[in-house]
């Protein structure tokens, strides 16, 4: 185990290989196209290929093919073995130096939970998610949304869809993520990204280690065509998020330990929305 861990740490000791690894960890359990990794990290494709090959040889990353595209994801079992060795063998699991990693599979406290949805513009998808969960789980969740690069106003198509669905839009506004990282901000129990770009970007460290999930989906704001075609794109985005949030609200949050809850959140993000009946 020492030799295996040494190989993995040596591979991660290169700054740009570590950048690739960190992005894939943030996107887990998604698979990410090589082209997207190169674009987001500003790395030449040929150089990125070398980094990914090294991460694969170390057993940290896996590759799969979809048509002509190469997709990459974290080899989580091997990563967990590496972390287990470092935390349980090297520091003997001592809580004074391994916290918070050695807290064990504790359950969430039985109270009203704080949930934050993130995207880039905070004008459509994260606003949809905020509104839907506020409606479906009002007695169980305090719900917020924000953007890494928020727009000055909400998208009018998004506002129209929410109004048509009976949501109160008067309480909604576009907000910057920094509002929820400032002193006095509510401590988040769950943080979800609903678009790929927000998952790729640097986000502030969240106090209390919230359960996090990535529920990436197509941005309806980028839809083209007639107003009817654009409206349909927003309707589809709303429907996809509603099915994921319905699955989330059905979870027995109070009785699941953190590991089981994180797995359930990952499964919701991994399941195609058309399979959520």
CORCORGI-V249415 format. One record per residue. RES is the residue in three letters. PSI is psi in degrees with one decimal (* if undefined). NEAR is the number of other C-alpha atoms within 8 Angstrom. Layout:
RES_PSI_NEAR + RES_PSI_NEAR
This chain:
UNK_-33.7_5 + UNK_-44.6_5 + UNK_-42.3_6 + UNK_-44.3_7 + UNK_-38.6_10 + UNK_-43.2_8 + UNK_-43.7_9 + UNK_-44.4_13 + UNK_-35.8_8 + UNK_-39.5_8 + UNK_-41.1_11 + UNK_-7.6_11 + UNK_-8.3_8 + UNK_125.1_8 + UNK_-43.0_7 + UNK_-31.3_7 + UNK_-38.0_13 + UNK_-36.8_10 + UNK_-44.2_9 + UNK_-45.9_12 + UNK_-44.2_12 + UNK_-41.1_8 + UNK_-43.7_10 + UNK_-34.6_13 + UNK_-41.3_10 + UNK_-30.2_8 + UNK_-7.7_13 + UNK_135.8_10 + UNK_15.6_9 + UNK_155.8_7 + UNK_142.3_10 + UNK_129.3_11 + UNK_145.5_10 + UNK_-38.9_12 + UNK_-37.2_7 + UNK_-40.8_8 + UNK_-46.6_12 + UNK_-43.0_12 + UNK_-47.5_8 + UNK_-33.8_7 + UNK_-8.2_8 + UNK_38.6_6 + UNK_136.2_9 + UNK_140.0_7 + UNK_-42.1_9 + UNK_-38.9_6 + UNK_-41.9_8 + UNK_-40.4_11 + UNK_-40.6_8 + UNK_-42.0_8 + UNK_-44.2_11 + UNK_-38.3_11 + UNK_-40.7_8 + UNK_-41.5_9 + UNK_-35.3_15 + UNK_-45.0_11 + UNK_-32.9_7 + UNK_-4.7_10 + UNK_19.2_10 + UNK_-20.9_13 + UNK_146.0_13 + UNK_156.0_10 + UNK_142.1_9 + UNK_158.4_7 + UNK_136.5_8 + UNK_101.4_7 + UNK_-121.1_4 + UNK_1.7_5 + UNK_143.6_8 + UNK_126.6_10 + UNK_144.3_12 + UNK_147.1_13 + UNK_167.4_14 + UNK_137.8_13 + UNK_81.5_10 + UNK_-35.1_7 + UNK_-44.3_6 + UNK_-37.5_9 + UNK_-42.0_10 + UNK_-39.1_8 + UNK_-40.3_8 + UNK_-46.3_10 + UNK_-38.8_8 + UNK_-41.8_9 + UNK_-45.7_11 + UNK_-41.3_9 + UNK_-36.2_13 + UNK_-29.7_10 + UNK_-53.5_9 + UNK_-44.1_8 + UNK_9.4_10 + UNK_24.7_7 + UNK_19.6_10 + UNK_123.2_10 + UNK_-26.0_9 + UNK_-22.4_5 + UNK_-12.1_6 + UNK_-10.4_11 + UNK_145.5_9 + UNK_10.1_6 + UNK_-25.2_7 + UNK_25.6_10 + UNK_-21.5_8 + UNK_-179.0_5 + UNK_57.7_7 + UNK_155.5_7 + UNK_162.4_9 + UNK_145.1_10 + UNK_147.3_5 + UNK_94.7_5 + UNK_-175.5_5 + UNK_127.6_8 + UNK_146.6_10 + UNK_128.2_13 + UNK_132.6_13 + UNK_128.4_13 + UNK_132.4_15 + UNK_141.3_17 + UNK_-164.1_16 + UNK_-59.8_12 + UNK_-20.2_12 + UNK_43.6_19 + UNK_-10.1_13 + UNK_-76.8_12 + UNK_-49.8_15 + UNK_-30.3_15 + UNK_-41.8_12 + UNK_-50.6_12 + UNK_-43.5_14 + UNK_-46.7_13 + UNK_-42.6_11 + UNK_-48.1_11 + UNK_-33.9_12 + UNK_-36.4_11 + UNK_-45.8_8 + UNK_-28.1_8 + UNK_35.9_9 + UNK_-36.9_9 + UNK_-8.7_5 + UNK_-20.9_8 + UNK_141.3_12 + UNK_125.8_10 + UNK_137.0_10 + UNK_162.7_9 + UNK_158.1_13 + UNK_169.4_17 + UNK_152.6_16 + UNK_-26.0_12 + UNK_69.1_8 + UNK_148.7_13 + UNK_170.1_9 + UNK_-20.4_5 + UNK_161.0_7 + UNK_150.1_12 + UNK_129.7_9 + UNK_-33.3_6 + UNK_-39.4_9 + UNK_-43.7_12 + UNK_-40.0_10 + UNK_-42.7_8 + UNK_-45.7_11 + UNK_-41.2_13 + UNK_-43.5_10 + UNK_-30.7_7 + UNK_-0.4_6 + UNK_13.3_6 + UNK_148.6_10 + UNK_109.3_8 + UNK_-6.7_8 + UNK_-20.1_4 + UNK_-1.0_5 + UNK_144.0_6 + UNK_158.6_6 + UNK_130.2_14 + UNK_149.9_10 + UNK_145.9_10 + UNK_-26.5_10 + UNK_-24.6_6 + UNK_-30.3_8 + UNK_4.1_7 + UNK_-1.6_9 + UNK_161.5_7 + UNK_135.7_4 + UNK_-6.3_4 + UNK_151.9_8 + UNK_143.0_6 + UNK_124.9_8 + UNK_137.7_13 + UNK_-31.0_11 + UNK_137.1_12 + UNK_122.3_13 + UNK_133.5_12 + UNK_137.9_14 + UNK_14.1_15 + UNK_149.5_16 + UNK_-39.7_10 + UNK_-40.6_8 + UNK_-34.0_14 + UNK_-32.4_13 + UNK_-28.6_10 + UNK_159.4_6 + UNK_133.5_6 + UNK_153.3_4 + UNK_153.9_5 + UNK_131.4_4 + UNK_129.3_9 + UNK_143.8_7 + UNK_3.3_7 + UNK_70.0_6 + UNK_156.3_10 + UNK_130.9_10 + UNK_150.0_9 + UNK_153.3_12 + UNK_112.6_13 + UNK_59.2_11 + UNK_145.8_9 + UNK_164.8_8 + UNK_139.9_6 + UNK_112.3_9 + UNK_-21.4_11 + UNK_-27.0_8 + UNK_1.5_5 + UNK_144.0_9 + UNK_171.9_6 + UNK_-155.5_7 + UNK_167.4_6 + UNK_-35.9_6 + UNK_-40.3_7 + UNK_-39.4_10 + UNK_-42.6_14 + UNK_-37.9_10 + UNK_-37.9_8 + UNK_-39.4_10 + UNK_-37.8_13 + UNK_-42.3_9 + UNK_-41.0_8 + UNK_-42.8_13 + UNK_-46.1_11 + UNK_-41.2_8 + UNK_-44.1_9 + UNK_-37.6_11 + UNK_-41.2_10 + UNK_-39.5_11 + UNK_-42.1_12 + UNK_-34.0_11 + UNK_-40.6_9 + UNK_-39.7_10 + UNK_-45.1_9 + UNK_-17.5_8 + UNK_-9.5_6 + UNK_137.5_7 + UNK_73.1_6 + UNK_-40.7_7 + UNK_-24.7_8 + UNK_-7.4_7 + UNK_139.7_11 + UNK_168.4_10 + UNK_-36.1_11 + UNK_-46.2_8 + UNK_-37.5_8 + UNK_-41.7_11 + UNK_-40.9_11 + UNK_-42.4_8 + UNK_-40.6_9 + UNK_-42.4_11 + UNK_-40.3_11 + UNK_-38.1_8 + UNK_-42.5_11 + UNK_-27.5_12 + UNK_-25.4_9 + UNK_126.9_8 + UNK_138.1_7 + UNK_-27.9_8 + UNK_-17.0_5 + UNK_-5.2_6 + UNK_87.1_9 + UNK_*_4
